[in-house]
Amino acid sequence: MPKMKTKSSAKKRFKVTASGRVKAAQAGKRHGMIKRTNKFLRNARGTTTLCAADEKIVKGFMPYAR
């Protein structure tokens, strides 16, 4: 059986934590900062963990992620 391939786009965007959760960048910060509130921008710094439904999709793209 050949090896399964990892989606290149997924490996660039997501990391799997030691506990198995999927870590991703916060959404909504690419453009349009002027109309966003300061509170939104402050809370959207750094990374976040995905919800269970999204996590399942992403893990399908990365078969060898631990």
C-alpha positions as CSV (number, residue, x, y, z in Angstrom):
1,M,0.0,0.0,0.0
2,P,1.5,3.4,-0.9
3,K,1.9,6.1,1.7
4,M,-1.0,8.6,2.1
5,K,-0.2,12.2,1.2
6,T,-0.7,15.1,3.5
7,K,-2.4,18.2,2.0
8,S,0.2,20.8,1.6
9,S,-2.2,23.6,2.4
10,A,-3.1,22.0,5.7
11,K,0.5,21.4,6.9
12,K,1.2,25.1,6.3
13,R,-1.8,26.3,8.2
14,F,-2.3,23.9,11.1
15,K,-0.3,22.2,13.9
16,V,-1.5,19.3,16.1
17,T,-0.8,19.8,19.8
18,A,0.5,17.1,22.2
19,S,-3.0,16.5,23.4
20,G,-4.3,16.0,19.8
21,R,-6.1,19.3,19.4
22,V,-5.6,21.3,16.2
23,K,-4.0,24.7,16.5
24,A,-4.7,27.5,13.9
25,A,-4.3,31.2,13.4
26,Q,-7.1,33.5,14.4
27,A,-9.5,34.4,11.5
28,G,-10.5,37.8,10.4
29,K,-7.2,39.7,10.4
30,R,-6.2,39.8,6.7
31,H,-7.8,43.1,5.8
32,G,-10.4,45.7,6.9
33,M,-8.8,46.5,10.3
34,I,-10.2,50.0,10.3
35,K,-13.8,48.8,10.7
36,R,-13.0,46.2,13.3
37,T,-13.1,47.1,17.0
38,N,-9.9,47.3,19.1
39,K,-11.4,44.5,21.3
40,F,-11.8,42.2,18.3
41,L,-8.2,42.8,17.1
42,R,-6.8,42.3,20.6
43,N,-8.7,39.0,21.1
44,A,-7.7,37.8,17.6
45,R,-4.0,37.8,18.3
46,G,-2.0,34.6,18.3
47,T,-3.6,31.2,17.8
48,T,-6.7,29.3,18.8
49,T,-7.8,25.6,18.8
50,L,-10.4,24.4,16.4
51,C,-13.8,23.1,17.4
52,A,-14.3,19.3,17.2
53,A,-16.1,19.4,13.8
54,D,-13.4,21.4,12.1
55,E,-10.7,19.4,13.9
56,K,-12.1,16.2,12.3
57,I,-11.9,17.7,8.8
58,V,-8.3,18.9,9.3
59,K,-7.1,15.6,10.7
60,G,-8.4,13.9,7.6
61,F,-6.0,16.1,5.6
62,M,-3.0,15.2,7.7
63,P,-3.0,11.4,8.2
64,Y,0.4,11.3,9.9
65,A,-0.1,14.1,12.4
66,R,0.3,13.0,15.9
